[in-house]
Amino acid sequence: LLANVVYLPLGYYWGPKWDNLSFSFAIGANFTYFSNFGDAGGGMMSSVVVQTEVPKIEFPDRKFITYMAPYLEGQLWFFSSDVNTEPYFTASIGLRLGLL
C-alpha cells in the first residue's frame, strides 16, 4: 500500500523535450503473513515502506512497454515484542514495466 507524496515531471521545469521523464516519491505500509513461525502457527508482520522512482521513462509512441521505472525501496520491519524489540531495515531495487 503506497501513497505518492511527490511527483516531479521534468517537462514542467525543463520544457517539452523532457516530458517523458519524471521522478516520484511514495511512502506506505506493508503487511505480510509468515507461516513458518514454528508451533505457534503463522504470524503477521508489518513494515513502513519508502519508495523512489528514479526516473520514470515513458514511451508515448509505443503500444507495448509504455514505460520503465527503476525504483529504490527501503523497508523498516517491526517485530513482536515477544521476539525482538528492535526494528530491522531492508533495502531493495527493482524495475517496474508498463506492458500495455
Secondary structure, DSSP 4 states (H G I P E B T S, - for coil): -EEEEEEEEHHHHH-GGGTTEEEEEEEEEEEEEES-SGGG--EEEEEEEEEEEEEEEE-TT-SS--EEEEEEEEEEEE--TTT--S-EEEEEEEEEEE--
